[in-house]
Amino acid sequence: EDDALRLWSFVLFGILARLTKRKWKGYFAEQECRATFHLCVPFLGLKRLQTAVNEHLDGTAELKPEELQVDICRHLAKENAELLENLYKSTIMYFFSRWEEIRAVAVKLAGIILEHTDRQRMKWPNLDHLLMSLQFLKKDPSPSVQLVATEVLNDICPGRVLGE
């Protein structure tokens, strides 16, 4: 309840994460991610989404980010399409990040969002722009970005040969 205490808890956690040995950095990053989700999801006002996120984050089970992303997108598609649209638009802005990991994750998340979106009913995914971006990313210097872009293209247009 105390905002100042919450702020200093995050500051302390960040300091501990920076000072820890390499083998513990992943643990601290995962715990910080869990804590942030627990604190932020209630502000969306979507009870079913909050319940689904809590199921992923509670306990000591290994966090599976892709399953969490799928559940979030599925719930947003049903409960708040506008929020899902904003998430999609923000995600595609990261297709051309300087960091290959960010590019790969952004492409993967865009694919997950589209997989859980009724594209006939929702007109916001500009598929021509997306297909053009994915074709470009198939030639990315990073093999991981190339692979994810190819997978998403195959999911979006199964069985269709897309021009280079």
N, C-alpha and C positions, 0 to 999 in steps of 0.2 A: 504493500500500500504506500510506502514511503518512497517517493521519487528519488530523493537524494541518496537513500540507502541503495536503491536499485542501481542508480548510476555508478556509485562507488563499487558495487559488487561486480559490475561489468568491467570497470577499470582494473580492479584487482585480478579478475579472471584473465584479462588480456595480458597483464604483467606476468602472471604465472605462466601463461601459455608461451610468452616470448622467452622466458628464462629457463624453461624446461628443456630437458635433453630431447634430441631428435625423435627417439622412439615413442615419446609421449605427446608429440605435437599433434598427431592425428587424433588421439583421444581428446585433447583439449578442443580441437577444431570441431569435432563431432558434438561434444557436450555444449559448446557455445551455440552451435546451430540448433540443437534441440531446445535450449533455453530461449533462444530468440523466437523460434516458432511458437513455443508455449505462450510467450508473452504477446506476440503480435496477432495470432489467429483470432482471438476473441474480439478484436476490434473490427473484424469483417462482419460480425453479426450473423454468421451462418452456422447455426448449431450443428447441423449434420456434418459440415466440413470440419468443424472443430473436433467433433467426436472421431472422425476418420483420421485426422492429423494426430490426435492424442494416442490413438491405437498404434500408430507408427512410432511415436516418440517415447511412449511410456515404457518403463522397464529397462532391462539391460540388453535386449536383443540388438543385433547389428542393424544399424540404420541402412535401409535400402532406398537410396534417393530416387531411382527410377520408379519404384512402386509408389512412393510418396507423390511424385509428380503426376503419375497416372490417376491416383485417387483424387488429388486436388483438381485436376482438369475435368474429371468426370463429374465431380460435385459442382464445379463452377458452371459447366455446360447446362446442368439441370437447374441450378439455383440463381446464378448471376451471370448471364451471358455477357453483359457489359464489362464486368470485371475480367472475364476470360478474354474478351476482345482487347482490352487494355494490356493484359499480360502478353498476348500474342504480338501486339504492336511494339511493346518494349523489347520483347525477345528478339525480333528480327533486326532490331537496331544493333545487336551484338554480333551479327553475322560477320562483320568486318572489323572486329576488335583486333588489336595488335597481338593478343595472346591466343595461341592456337587452342588451348584448353577451353577458353571462353567461347570461341567460334564453334567448336565441336559440341559443347553443351547447349549452346543457343539453338543450333540446328536440330539437335535431338529433342529439345523441349518444344520447338515449333512443330515438329512431327507429332509429338504426343498430343499437343493441343489440337491439331487438325484431326487426329485420329478420333478424338472425343467430341468433335464439333459436327453438327448437322450442316454441312456446307450448302445444302439446297435452301435451307431456311435462313442461314446466316450469310449475308452477302459481304461481310468484312474481309474475309481472307482474299486478298488480291492474288489469285493463283498464278497469273501470268508473271507478276513481279517475283513471286516466290520461286517459280520454276526457273526463271532466268537467274536468280541469285544462287539457287542450288546447282545449276549447270556451271556457273562460275566457280563455286566452291568445290566442285568435283575436280578442279584443276589446282586446288590450293596446294601450297608447298608442304603442308602437313598431311601425312598419310592418314592420320586419325580423322581429320576434317574431311578428307576425300571420301573415306569409308562411310562416315555418318551421312554426308550429303547424298551419296549413292543410295544408302539404305532408305533415307526419307523419300527420295525421288521414286524408288521402287514401290514404297508403301502408298505414295500419293497417286501414282500412275501405274498400277500393276499391269504387267503384260504389254505395256505401251513402249515402243521404242522412241526415245526422245532424241531429237536432233542435237548434235554437238554444235 
